[in-house]
Structures are given as C-alpha cells and as structure tokens.
Amino acid sequence: MSTHETERLAAELLHHFGRGLQPGESVVPSIVPTAVFHLPGDPSDVANQYGRYNNPTWEALEAALRLLEDAETVVFPSGMAAIAALLFTIVAAGDRVLLPSDGYYTTRVLGEKYLKPLGVVIETRPTATFLDGGFEGYRLVLIETPSNPGLDVCDIAAAAGLAKRAGALLAVDNTTMTPLGQRPLELGADIVVSADTKAINGHSDALMGHVASRNGEVMVRVRDWRRYGGAIPSPFEAWLVYRGLETLEVRFARMCATAAIVAERLAGHERVAAVRYPGLAGDPSHAIARQQMTAFGSMITLTLRDGAMAESFIGACAYIQPSTSFGGVRTCAERRARWGDSVPDGFVRLSIGLEPAEVLWASMDEALRRAG
Ligand SMILES: *Cc1c(COP(=O)(O)O)cnc(C)c1O
C-alpha cells in the first residue's frame, strides 16, 4: 500500500463516524456503560442483546480499526487477551505452533503454560532466521517484526508464501508498527494481532487489543471466543482508545521522525557501544524494513557499557520516563535484562515519544555524558 493510500485511511478515520449521522447526533461515539438492553419479545432481530455480546462503544472502536486494517476486527481488553483468542481458537491438541524466541515474552509463556498441557507443541525460532527450515507441519505460525526488544525483522511476504505452501496460518503481531506503519494482511498474512495499549491508544492510560483478519471463518471463532469466554473490553476504555486512535497518524509520524534523528546521533555517540534501529542504513534490519514498512518505528535499542551505566543514563535523563511498555506520548526506557530477556546488562529499549526532537536529544546527550 502506498503512503498516499495510508494517508487516505488516516483522513477517512477522522470522518467515517460522522457519515451516517442524523441531525442533532453527536459527532463522536458515546460511552455506553450498560450490561443489559431493552429487549422485549423475539431477541433475534435486535442488534443489542446483552453486554457480553456487544456494546456500541466497542463497535465504534472496531469500525475505526476495521477501516485501518481493511479487515474484520474484534477488540479485546488487552493485547494478551487478543493473542489468547488467536491461540485458543485456532489451535487444537496435536497441532504445532511456531513462535518467535525473541518476541513478546508473555506470548511464549501463554503457549508453554496453557497450550502445551493440552497437547499442543510449541516451538520457537529467532526472528532474524525465522524462515529457515520453512513451515511444514505447523498449524499456526506467529511472527513479530520488528521483534521486541531486539528489533530484528523478518520478511512478511516470504513468510506468507511459506505458510501458504505448508498449509499453515500466518499471524503477525503488528504492535510495534501499527496498521499505519506496516500492513501484514496486504503482504499476505492471514491474521493480525495488536496490543492497542501501545501506540494505538498512545496515552498510557488504557489497555486494549485486537484481532483482524479477512478470513471469515477465523473471525467467527474469534468473535465467539469473546462472547463465550467473556474477555470483553470496558466501554470506558474502548472510548479512550477510540479517542487516542484519532491522533495516531500525527503521533506516529512525529515519533518515527524523532526516532530517526535520535538513532543516528546515538549511533555516532562515543559513550554508546551499539545501536539498533531499522531506519539506520547500516542496520541488519534495514533492507527488509525498507521493503515492507512505511515507517521505521519509534523504538530504538542501545547498549551501554554495563547495567549500572544504563540505569544511570535512564535515571539522569530529564525527558525519559523509566517504565516498561512503548508507543506512548512520553519517551520511556528500561533495561530489558531486568525482565530476563537474553540481552546484555547494559541493553536499553528506548521508546521515543512526542517531545520536540532537539530538546529530547539535548537531555539524552547530557545524561549520556553524566552516566557513570
Ligand atoms: C505489550 C505487547 C503485548 C501485550 O499487550 P498487553 O496489552 O500488555 O496485554 C503483545 N505483543 C507485543 C508485541 C507487545 O508489545
């Protein structure tokens, strides 16, 4: 999809809700906090039946995400609830599932802890060499590109080709890029999952997730899972995420532009041992990133001398909020080794926020010079 097409979607996002309105109706969706709806007589031809089946506020968010994904979309109360819906509706006893060994850690825990005892075989591969060996014999293959936290990438179109040949379903965790930065379904993936807690909401004040697919059978199962499993979003959070989503395009563009500047300067900084950012011309991810991403993202990783120096850098920088997560309005950072990721002690994941670039950079440069 061209940049022009992505921009058309961003414009459409701001106006689609306003198109079917009656005179006097609100131009933004309402928060509808209700468990029950007025339901006399035959319920089958009534849109709103019960609060676990549907809610007008989630539906407004789903309509907005459906527009961006250009695919049927079901929202969940967190990214993990969306990933759980994917895993538990597609996989059955005896199936093999392939996950990234360097992707979002909790997805592997979910597989190991709950699917393995049900007779599902969970296997993993590193993102950088994920396609090696093909996908023969797998029911579901999940990729995360760029991977979190290492920022390696894998070729989505090539993965989709291999999955098709092997009869596997290919799912992509598109959290780091959002539908405006990377469009896995257009590249041939079957399913997208996303933690909307991150850039899509963008304000670090709500959790949310979604599953999107053009495969009707998959979406019926995913929708039923929410209805029967009961993992439903709150209308209040759905409204917050809807509101956050309206500014995604401008936030993400700013974050990516600042990340490009900061990555370049970090890479040339005498106190920084290593930098990864898919937008750097010399980065191992660069060639594939150029081919399949419409932006290079808002995450950078840097390696400092050791853990103490990394903590000192994070603590000393006036415009870095020490916290986990990414994609929010505030620049934040953390040492990933504290969670047990297999990275050096001095490895820092940096999520660039909306601070003006030069102010942010000056604070980082100073913190790097002061870090002990
Ligand atoms: C955060 C994240 C998740 C999980 O999202 P939650 O909303 O915290 O449940 C899944 N995948 C990736 C890549 C993430 O970054």
The ligand as an ORCA input file, in Angstrom:
! r2SCAN-3c Opt
* xyz 0 1
  C       2.549     -5.176     25.019
  C       2.567     -6.211     23.977
  C       1.647     -7.265     24.008
  C       0.648     -7.441     25.123
  O      -0.218     -6.366     25.267
  P      -0.996     -6.077     26.641
  O      -1.968     -5.024     26.282
  O       0.028     -5.671     27.652
  O      -1.662     -7.360     27.045
  C       1.693     -8.177     22.963
  N       2.596     -8.090     21.973
  C       3.507     -7.084     21.931
  C       4.474     -7.020     20.804
  C       3.517     -6.129     22.929
  O       4.420     -5.159     22.889
*
